[in-house]
């Protein structure tokens, strides 16, 4: 259903997922692609990459501000490794610490 005349979630995924895939294909082996966007766009794109039916995208839940999700590409396609994560990794100490 269109809310306020905007795009359908499927239209957002149709537009965003191919862009993510195009850039992911250009990565070197073990490369990392960072995508910043609105939570709804991230959720629908993740749902599309995972091959979920659109009615199940909502089950991924919202993405809290300043949080992230991590996907990895495996032998059978994309996998969701982390979702709505917000804890920064431990700082790396330099040689002088």
C-alpha positions as CSV (number, residue, x, y, z in Angstrom):
1,X,0.0,0.0,0.0
2,X,1.2,3.5,-0.8
3,X,1.6,5.7,2.2
4,X,1.2,9.4,1.5
5,X,1.8,8.9,-2.2
6,X,5.3,7.5,-1.7
7,X,6.9,4.5,-3.2
8,X,5.8,1.0,-2.4
9,X,8.4,-1.0,-0.4
10,X,8.8,-3.3,-3.4
11,X,9.6,-0.3,-5.5
12,X,12.2,0.9,-3.0
13,X,13.8,-2.6,-3.1
14,X,13.6,-2.7,-6.9
15,X,15.6,0.5,-7.0
16,X,18.1,0.0,-4.2
17,X,19.0,-3.7,-4.3
18,X,20.5,-3.6,-7.8
19,X,22.7,-0.6,-6.8
20,X,24.0,-2.5,-3.8
21,X,24.6,-5.6,-6.0
22,X,26.4,-3.6,-8.7
23,X,28.8,-2.1,-6.2
24,X,29.3,-5.4,-4.3
25,X,30.3,-7.1,-7.5
26,X,33.2,-4.6,-7.9
27,X,34.7,-5.3,-4.5
28,X,38.0,-7.1,-4.2
29,X,37.8,-10.5,-2.5
30,X,37.1,-9.9,1.2
31,X,36.2,-6.3,0.5
32,X,33.6,-4.4,2.4
33,X,30.8,-2.2,1.1
34,X,29.2,0.3,3.4
35,X,25.7,1.5,2.5
36,X,24.2,4.4,4.4
37,X,20.5,5.1,4.0
38,X,17.1,5.3,5.8
39,X,16.1,2.4,7.9
40,X,13.2,1.5,5.7
41,X,15.3,1.4,2.6
42,X,17.9,-0.8,4.4
43,X,15.2,-3.2,5.6
44,X,13.6,-3.6,2.2
45,X,17.0,-4.0,0.5
46,X,18.1,-6.6,3.0
47,X,14.8,-8.5,2.5
48,X,15.3,-8.5,-1.2
49,X,18.9,-9.6,-1.0
50,X,17.9,-12.4,1.3
51,X,15.2,-13.5,-1.1
52,X,12.4,-13.0,1.4
53,X,8.9,-12.4,0.2
54,X,7.9,-8.8,0.7
55,X,5.3,-9.6,3.2
56,X,8.1,-10.9,5.5
57,X,10.3,-7.8,5.3
58,X,8.6,-6.3,8.3
59,X,9.8,-9.3,10.4
60,X,13.3,-7.9,10.1
61,X,12.2,-5.0,12.3
62,X,13.2,-1.4,12.1
63,X,16.8,-0.2,12.1
64,X,17.6,2.1,15.0
65,X,19.4,5.4,14.3
66,X,23.2,4.9,14.0
67,X,22.9,1.1,14.0
68,X,23.9,-1.2,11.2
69,X,23.3,-4.6,9.7
70,X,26.0,-6.9,8.2
71,X,25.4,-9.2,5.3
72,X,27.8,-11.8,3.9
73,X,27.6,-13.6,0.6
74,X,27.8,-17.4,1.0
75,X,27.6,-20.3,-1.4
76,X,23.8,-20.2,-1.4
77,X,23.4,-16.4,-1.5
78,X,23.3,-13.6,1.0
79,X,23.1,-14.2,4.7
80,X,22.2,-11.8,7.5
81,X,25.1,-11.9,10.0
82,X,24.1,-9.0,12.2
83,X,21.0,-6.8,12.3
84,X,20.3,-3.6,14.2
85,X,23.8,-3.8,15.8
86,X,25.0,-0.8,17.7
87,X,28.0,-1.7,19.8
88,X,31.3,-0.4,18.4
89,X,34.2,-2.8,18.4
90,X,36.8,-2.5,21.1
91,X,39.4,0.1,20.3
92,X,42.7,-1.0,18.8
93,X,45.6,0.0,21.0
94,X,48.6,1.5,19.3
95,X,52.2,0.4,19.9
96,X,52.7,3.4,22.2
97,X,49.9,2.5,24.6
